[in-house]
Structure formats: structure tokens, C-alpha cells
Amino acid sequence: MAELVLHAPEGAHGVVAINKMLRERAEAPFQSCLVFGQVASLAYRFALVPGLADSRGLQPVVFIDDHIEKEVLPVASNLDRFFDAYARSIESVAQGNAQSPDAWDDMDFPRFEPERIAQDTALVEMLRAGRFDGLVTRDEESQRWMRRVLGQ
């Protein structure tokens, strides 16, 4: 799917090995997340947050920009909602309706998609309840994005 690489369960580049390596770095947010994929050739990762699972066991998804200045943004209330938003973003670009014509040139989902992310009402409720406090980065750009998701 576009440039998203999903990690296999096992192997040198599998979910287990990737998460072990990331956790050994002992950097936030990797201690509380389970990385399942990333944008090919970039340090943009997508991860589940097991500690925020709902009563059905569904875990929210976060975007992690894993460069020196880490950025963490909530992108979906669960994996199904993540794939739905990701696919709709690709469709929007393919149809010429993207918020930013360069969004997929830079592989910058979800940064150009706060309005699409805001359609996930369960995620918005989690954000309003403060469930992601301490996980979301506090820099001005991340906070501006969060305000757009929350409709503020």
C-alpha cells in the first residue's frame, strides 16, 4: 500500500526484532508502543498503544516521526480505522482532492490529514479525555495539529 511497509511477525526485520531494538534504545515513546509498520526508507513509524486498549481490546494507532526531535501524533482509535484513513488519503491524492498536493510526495500522512483523522469520533473522544497525555509531543506544530483534529 503506497510506501507503507508492514513488518512481518518474525525475522530480522519483523515486529519482534524491530520493537526489541527500539525498546533497547530506551527512548519515549517506544516503551509504551508496538511498532507494526513504517514508511519505506524513512524514520516514520506507525504503532499500536496496548496500554490504551478499549474494553474490546482494540488499540489506538500513533504516528511516530523517529528523528532526533521525536514527534508523536494519534492517528486512529484502532487498526481498522487507521487503514481506512490511510486508504482514503491515498484515494484523495489519486483523485486530485488532497489537502496538499505534495502530501504523498513527502509521505507525510497524517500531517496533512487532521480533518480526516478528526472523523474518527472514538479517537477524538480519547483525545478529549486526555488518554494520550504524556504520549503526544508538546511542540507547537504537534499541538497545532491536535487543535485542528479537535476542531479548535
N, C-alpha and C positions, 0 to 999 in steps of 0.2 A: 504494500500500500504506500504509494509515493515513496518517500525516503525513510519511513519508519521501519526500523529493524526490531523485530520481536525476538527476545532471547529464548533459545531452547531451554528445557528444564536442566539438562546436564551438559557436560562438555567444558572445554577450556573457556568458551565464551558464553556459557549457559547462565541461567538465573542464579544458580547456587554459587558458581565461581565469581561472577560479577559482583554479587552482593557481599560475598566474603571479602573480596578485595576492597570494595568501597567502605565496608564497616571497619576494616583494619586501619583505614586512614583516620578513623575516629573523628570525622567531621560531620557537623549537622548538615543536612537532615537525615543522613544515611542510616543512623542508628534506629530511626523510627519508621523507615520506609523499605519497601521491597521493589527494587527497580525491575521492570519487566521488558523495557524497550528503550530505544534511543534513536535519534536522528542519525543516519549514517554519516560517519566521518566528523561528527560534531559532538560536543560535550552537552548536548541537550537530551535529558533523560526523562522518562515517564515512570512513575512509581505508584504503587498502592500504599495506603497507610493503614495497616492492620489495626492499630490502636484506635482508629476512628470508625471501625466497622459498625453498621447499623444492627438492629435486632435480628435481621435475616442473615447477617454475616457479610453483607455487601460492603466493600471497602472503597473509599473515595480515591481518586487519582490526582496526583500533583505533577506539575511540570517542574523540572529542576534544571536550571542553567548551571552546569557544573564547572564554571570557570573560576578564577581566583575570587571574584566577587560573586558569591553564590546568589541565585535568585530562585525562590520557591513560590509557585502560584497554584492554587487549587483549580482544577480544570473540569472535574466531573464527580458526581456523587457515587458513581460506580463504573466498572469497566465497560458495561454496555453503553452507558451514556457517553463515555469517553470516545468509543469507536463511532458512535453516532455523530458526535460533534466534529470529530476529525474527518469523517467521510463527507459530511455536509460542507465542511470548509474546502475540501478538495473539489467537490462539485461546484461550489460557488466560484472558485477560481476558474475551473474549466468552462463555466458559463459566462465568465466575464463580470461576475457580480461581487467580487471580493472587495472588502473594505480597503485593502491596499493591494495594488497590482503587483507589488514586489513580495507579498507575503510568502508565497511558496518558492520564490527565487531564493529567499533567505532561510526557508524552512523555519519560519518564526511563529508557528502555531504554539501557543494560543495568544500571543501578544496582540495580534491584530483582530482578535475574535472575542472581546469581552461581552459584546451583546449576545453572541451565540452561546457563550458559557452561561450567561445570565438566564437562558431559557431552561436550565436545569434547576427547577424550583427546589428540589431537595438539597442541592449544593448551596443555593442561596440561603436557605434556612439554616444550614450548618454554619455558614459564614456569619450570619446574623447572631447565632447563638454562641459565637466565639470558639467553635470547635477547632479551628485552625490556628488560634492564637498561639504564638511561640513557634509555629512552623513556617508561616508565611514571612517572607523577608520584609523588613520595615523601611527600605529605601523609598525615596519619593516616587520613582517610576512604578514600583510594585504597588504602592499604596494608591496611586492614581488609577492604576488598572483595576484594583479592588473596588474603588469607589464607582467606577464605570460598571462593573459587574453587579454591584449592589444598587445601581440606579441613583447614585447620589451626585 
